[in-house]
Amino acid sequence: MVRLLLTIQILALNSSLANAFGSFQMPKIQMPWDNPNVDTNKEVESPANSKALKPGDTIAVIGASGNVGKLVSLRLSDTYNVNGIVRDASSVEAFFDGRDQIKLFEADLLDELKADSTGGCPDSLRSALSNANAIVICTGTTAFPTKAWSRNEEKEVTSDVISALIDSKFDVKDAITKLDDKGLNTPKNVDDLANQLIFSAWNSASKVQKKRAILLSSIGVQRRDAMPFPILNACGVLDAKASAEQSLINESEQNGYNYSIIRPGQLFGGPYDNNYYLGTLFQLDKDAQTQDVEVGPGDELLGDTLRSTLAEVTAQICESDCALNMDFAVVNVKGDVPSAEGVQMKLKALDE
């Protein structure tokens, strides 16, 4: 209607001037909708929604062979193409059978840490990251020394720990540093340095718009001095996660993409493909009465989190383009399994 009125007014003005001045012609005024090369029906993207992930975009999932990473990759593949970064593709190919949207890429982040000295993208990561519009980091290790700290996650590390303690005269922090230096899968190496490598590699390799990065962290990172979290942090796992979180925030600000930090509690539920984590060791699924989902900004919630819940929440914030540039916690609480719409409403409320 506004366009029509403006056009009528211009034509009327042109006609009246022609009557008043004879052969005088008003210069042609071209309105935006007169341009044949402009699609006037197309919605103009604002800076806010130009970074929203769209169906068919590609998301690189780091740690796609882990208990959480497998579920996250599977759920994301409902909407997006997934580049799963794993150490051993054969260990997870059967799980993803029939999901053509998921491609697997092999890389050992700790090997690349030892080799990398340029700050660029290692060759093993380039193909997986070059076309990734987003990344989701699902890697992690145990809070205390277990087989998960060994390089192949199958070897006992008891002798390494005892040796490090003796060499450090039983100074725990110094002993952990020695285990870091040995290149074991310690919190410092896995939850901090390897994640910084991913951020740097993505920046270097990317050939498409970088829209979003999601880091799966932990409750307690911002409460490291409040019980019971000092116990959990005895070997530095929360310190390592805190460092990675700050690195992500800095990288997103410098490189113009959105970030989200998700804080689950103690993880429970299948798949049960390793036995190094408490919830997996005893295969403790939540009971039928504890399936509802609670989310809250920052790091204030307490509780446990089903891996399936974490995967659903990760996918939902991508599909709904919510929980941008913030950190939030997610736990399971008493109640029935919520609908997808119910979870979506809770997540969108975080932005209010």
BANU-287858 format. One record per residue (C-alpha): x, y, z; residue number from 1; residue in three letters. Coordinates in steps of 0.05 Angstrom, whole numbers, plus 5000, padded with zeros to 4 digits. Layout:
BANU-287858
    u    v    w  nr rest
    X    Y    Z NUM  ALA
...
end
This chain:
BANU-287858
    u    v    w  nr rest
 5000 5000 5000   1  MET
 5057 5048 5017   2  VAL
 5091 5032 4952   3  ARG
 5026 5045 4913   4  LEU
 5013 5112 4947   5  LEU
 5085 5136 4935   6  LEU
 5081 5115 4861   7  THR
 5015 5152 4852   8  ILE
 5042 5214 4885   9  GLN
 5104 5214 4840  10  ILE
 5062 5205 4777  11  LEU
 5015 5261 4798  12  ALA
 5073 5307 4813  13  LEU
 5103 5291 4745  14  ASN
 5037 5306 4710  15  SER
 5025 5372 4746  16  SER
 5095 5397 4731  17  LEU
 5086 5378 4658  18  ALA
 5023 5421 4655  19  ASN
 5057 5479 4690  20  ALA
 5122 5479 4651  21  PHE
 5103 5451 4584  22  GLY
 5158 5405 4558  23  SER
 5194 5401 4625  24  PHE
 5205 5329 4645  25  GLN
 5217 5307 4716  26  MET
 5279 5263 4722  27  PRO
 5260 5190 4728  28  LYS
 5260 5169 4800  29  ILE
 5275 5095 4808  30  GLN
 5245 5064 4869  31  MET
 5276 5001 4900  32  PRO
 5219 4959 4876  33  TRP
 5230 4983 4804  34  ASP
 5298 4947 4801  35  ASN
 5286 4882 4762  36  PRO
 5347 4851 4795  37  ASN
 5319 4858 4865  38  VAL
 5273 4805 4893  39  ASP
 5224 4848 4932  40  THR
 5191 4788 4963  41  ASN
 5255 4762 4994  42  LYS
 5263 4773 5068  43  GLU
 5325 4813 5083  44  VAL
 5370 4777 5132  45  GLU
 5389 4816 5194  46  SER
 5458 4809 5224  47  PRO
 5425 4768 5279  48  ALA
 5393 4714 5237  49  ASN
 5448 4712 5184  50  SER
 5487 4666 5231  51  LYS
 5428 4620 5244  52  ALA
 5442 4548 5224  53  LEU
 5399 4524 5167  54  LYS
 5378 4452 5149  55  PRO
 5433 4422 5107  56  GLY
 5489 4463 5139  57  ASP
 5549 4424 5162  58  THR
 5568 4414 5235  59  ILE
 5634 4383 5257  60  ALA
 5626 4341 5320  61  VAL
 5692 4332 5356  62  ILE
 5692 4267 5395  63  GLY
 5637 4235 5354  64  ALA
 5656 4165 5377  65  SER
 5646 4179 5451  66  GLY
 5584 4161 5489  67  ASN
 5557 4232 5484  68  VAL
 5587 4248 5416  69  GLY
 5552 4189 5383  70  LYS
 5483 4211 5407  71  LEU
 5497 4284 5390  72  VAL
 5520 4266 5320  73  SER
 5460 4220 5309  74  LEU
 5410 4273 5332  75  ARG
 5442 4330 5293  76  LEU
 5440 4288 5230  77  SER
 5364 4293 5231  78  ASP
 5373 4365 5207  79  THR
 5445 4377 5187  80  TYR
 5504 4344 5153  81  ASN
 5554 4320 5206  82  VAL
 5629 4313 5200  83  ASN
 5647 4267 5258  84  GLY
 5719 4273 5282  85  ILE
 5742 4209 5315  86  VAL
 5807 4172 5329  87  ARG
 5783 4106 5301  88  ASP
 5726 4107 5251  89  ALA
 5718 4031 5252  90  SER
 5696 4035 5325  91  SER
 5633 4074 5308  92  VAL
 5616 4059 5236  93  GLU
 5564 4007 5255  94  ALA
 5529 4056 5302  95  PHE
 5519 4105 5245  96  PHE
 5500 4053 5194  97  ASP
 5448 4081 5146  98  GLY
 5461 4154 5165  99  ARG
 5489 4181 5100 100  ASP
 5489 4251 5130 101  GLN
 5546 4231 5176 102  ILE
 5617 4228 5150 103  LYS
 5675 4205 5194 104  LEU
 5744 4235 5195 105  PHE
 5802 4206 5235 106  GLU
 5848 4251 5277 107  ALA
 5885 4244 5342 108  ASP
 5883 4312 5375 109  LEU
 5939 4298 5425 110  LEU
 5985 4274 5370 111  ASP
 5969 4338 5333 112  GLU
 5984 4378 5396 113  LEU
 6054 4349 5398 114  LYS
 6065 4362 5324 115  ALA
 6032 4430 5317 116  ASP
 6078 4490 5322 117  SER
 6047 4538 5271 118  THR
 5978 4552 5300 119  GLY
 5946 4531 5235 120  GLY
 5903 4471 5218 121  CYS
 5933 4401 5219 122  PRO
 5922 4361 5155 123  ASP
 5881 4309 5192 124  SER
 5829 4361 5212 125  LEU
 5827 4404 5150 126  ARG
 5775 4364 5110 127  SER
 5729 4358 5170 128  ALA
 5732 4432 5188 129  LEU
 5738 4468 5121 130  SER
 5663 4464 5105 131  ASN
 5637 4465 5176 132  ALA
 5588 4521 5192 133  ASN
 5590 4501 5265 134  ALA
 5628 4457 5313 135  ILE
 5605 4418 5374 136  VAL
 5659 4395 5422 137  ILE
 5640 4331 5458 138  CYS
 5710 4309 5480 139  THR
 5729 4300 5553 140  GLY
 5765 4255 5601 141  THR
 5754 4230 5672 142  THR
 5764 4276 5732 143  ALA
 5812 4225 5764 144  PHE
 5865 4178 5734 145  PRO
 5833 4118 5700 146  THR
 5847 4079 5637 147  LYS
 5815 4138 5601 148  ALA
 5879 4177 5616 149  TRP
 5921 4128 5576 150  SER
 5934 4144 5503 151  ARG
 5893 4086 5477 152  ASN
 5844 4087 5536 153  GLU
 5859 4014 5549 154  GLU
 5923 4015 5590 155  LYS
 5925 4023 5666 156  GLU
 5959 4087 5687 157  VAL
 5972 4068 5760 158  THR
 6047 4061 5750 159  SER
 6050 4128 5714 160  ASP
 6012 4162 5771 161  VAL
 6055 4131 5826 162  ILE
 6119 4149 5789 163  SER
 6096 4221 5780 164  ALA
 6077 4226 5854 165  LEU
 6145 4200 5876 166  ILE
 6182 4246 5829 167  ASP
 6142 4305 5854 168  SER
 6151 4286 5927 169  LYS
 6075 4275 5930 170  PHE
 6057 4345 5908 171  ASP
 5993 4329 5871 172  VAL
 5993 4390 5826 173  LYS
 6065 4378 5806 174  ASP
 6050 4304 5794 175  ALA
 5991 4321 5748 176  ILE
 6036 4369 5710 177  THR
 6085 4312 5698 178  LYS
 6029 4269 5671 179  LEU
 6009 4327 5626 180  ASP
 6079 4330 5600 181  ASP
 6079 4256 5585 182  LYS
 6023 4268 5536 183  GLY
 5970 4228 5573 184  LEU
 5896 4242 5565 185  ASN
 5895 4288 5625 186  THR
 5844 4343 5635 187  PRO
 5895 4396 5617 188  LYS
 5911 4362 5551 189  ASN
 5841 4338 5531 190  VAL
 5794 4391 5561 191  ASP
 5838 4452 5550 192  ASP
 5895 4447 5501 193  LEU
 5861 4402 5451 194  ALA
 5801 4448 5449 195  ASN
 5845 4508 5437 196  GLN
 5875 4469 5379 197  LEU
 5806 4458 5350 198  ILE
 5788 4533 5354 199  PHE
 5853 4551 5319 200  SER
 5846 4497 5267 201  ALA
 5774 4516 5250 202  TRP
 5794 4589 5240 203  ASN
 5851 4569 5195 204  SER
 5815 4516 5153 205  ALA
 5746 4547 5145 206  SER
 5722 4562 5074 207  LYS
 5649 4576 5093 208  VAL
 5614 4622 5142 209  GLN
 5629 4603 5214 210  LYS
 5563 4610 5250 211  LYS
 5567 4576 5318 212  ARG
 5610 4536 5366 213  ALA
 5582 4494 5423 214  ILE
 5624 4468 5480 215  LEU
 5598 4413 5525 216  LEU
 5628 4431 5593 217  SER
 5605 4415 5664 218  SER
 5567 4442 5723 219  ILE
 5615 4467 5777 220  GLY
 5663 4504 5731 221  VAL
 5642 4570 5761 222  GLN
 5636 4540 5831 223  ARG
 5704 4508 5838 224  ARG
 5713 4535 5908 225  ASP
 5645 4510 5934 226  ALA
 5635 4439 5958 227  MET
 5633 4387 5930 228  PRO
 5668 4415 5869 229  PHE
 5738 4423 5900 230  PRO
 5739 4347 5905 231  ILE
 5719 4339 5833 232  LEU
 5772 4389 5814 233  ASN
 5829 4355 5852 234  ALA
 5864 4337 5787 235  CYS
 5845 4401 5752 236  GLY
 5787 4380 5708 237  VAL
 5744 4441 5724 238  LEU
 5804 4487 5716 239  ASP
 5816 4458 5647 240  ALA
 5744 4466 5627 241  LYS
 5743 4538 5652 242  ALA
 5804 4554 5609 243  SER
 5771 4523 5548 244  ALA
 5707 4562 5561 245  GLU
 5745 4628 5563 246  GLN
 5783 4610 5500 247  SER
 5717 4597 5464 248  LEU
 5688 4663 5486 249  ILE
 5750 4700 5463 250  ASN
 5752 4664 5396 251  GLU
 5679 4677 5382 252  SER
 5686 4751 5396 253  GLU
 5749 4756 5352 254  GLN
 5721 4716 5294 255  ASN
 5649 4737 5293 256  GLY
 5610 4673 5308 257  TYR
 5562 4655 5363 258  ASN
 5578 4608 5421 259  TYR
 5541 4567 5472 260  SER
 5569 4531 5533 261  ILE
 5526 4474 5559 262  ILE
 5537 4449 5630 263  ARG
 5510 4379 5644 264  PRO
 5515 4345 5711 265  GLY
 5542 4274 5722 266  GLN
 5525 4237 5658 267  LEU
 5481 4176 5659 268  PHE
 5449 4130 5608 269  GLY
 5471 4092 5547 270  GLY
 5506 4078 5502 271  PRO
 5552 4037 5546 272  TYR
 5614 4031 5503 273  ASP
 5666 4045 5557 274  ASN
 5669 4034 5631 275  ASN
 5712 4092 5655 276  TYR
 5655 4138 5677 277  TYR
 5615 4128 5740 278  LEU
 5547 4131 5706 279  GLY
 5570 4082 5653 280  THR
 5607 4036 5700 281  LEU
 5543 4018 5736 282  PHE
 5497 4030 5677 283  GLN
 5452 4073 5718 284  LEU
 5396 4099 5674 285  ASP
 5350 4150 5706 286  LYS
 5287 4118 5733 287  ASP
 5222 4128 5697 288  ALA
 5201 4184 5743 289  GLN
 5263 4226 5731 290  THR
 5259 4243 5657 291  GLN
 5239 4316 5657 292  ASP
 5289 4370 5637 293  VAL
 5310 4432 5675 294  GLU
 5354 4486 5646 295  VAL
 5382 4548 5678 296  GLY
 5429 4604 5658 297  PRO
 5500 4603 5686 298  GLY
 5523 4550 5734 299  ASP
 5471 4545 5789 300  GLU
 5437 4477 5780 301  LEU
 5454 4412 5814 302  LEU
 5437 4343 5789 303  GLY
 5452 4289 5737 304  ASP
 5441 4290 5663 305  THR
 5421 4235 5614 306  LEU
 5465 4232 5553 307  ARG
 5403 4229 5510 308  SER
 5378 4293 5542 309  THR
 5445 4327 5528 310  LEU
 5442 4306 5455 311  ALA
 5371 4332 5447 312  GLU
 5386 4399 5480 313  VAL
 5448 4408 5436 314  THR
 5407 4396 5373 315  ALA
 5349 4439 5396 316  GLN
 5391 4501 5408 317  ILE
 5419 4494 5337 318  CYS
 5350 4483 5306 319  GLU
 5317 4539 5346 320  SER
 5376 4587 5342 321  ASP
 5371 4601 5416 322  CYS
 5417 4604 5477 323  ALA
 5466 4647 5438 324  LEU
 5529 4674 5469 325  ASN
 5514 4646 5538 326  MET
 5527 4588 5584 327  ASP
 5473 4547 5617 328  PHE
 5464 4483 5657 329  ALA
 5418 4424 5641 330  VAL
 5397 4368 5688 331  VAL
 5343 4316 5692 332  ASN
 5290 4323 5747 333  VAL
 5229 4286 5771 334  LYS
 5175 4283 5717 335  GLY
 5157 4251 5651 336  ASP
 5196 4257 5587 337  VAL
 5180 4326 5560 338  PRO
 5158 4338 5489 339  SER
 5206 4368 5439 340  ALA
 5164 4431 5440 341  GLU
 5168 4433 5516 342  GLY
 5244 4430 5515 343  VAL
 5246 4482 5460 344  GLN
 5204 4530 5502 345  MET
 5250 4522 5562 346  LYS
 5312 4535 5519 347  LEU
 5282 4596 5485 348  LYS
 5264 4624 5554 349  ALA
 5339 4627 5569 350  LEU
 5343 4686 5520 351  ASP
 5290 4726 5556 352  GLU
end
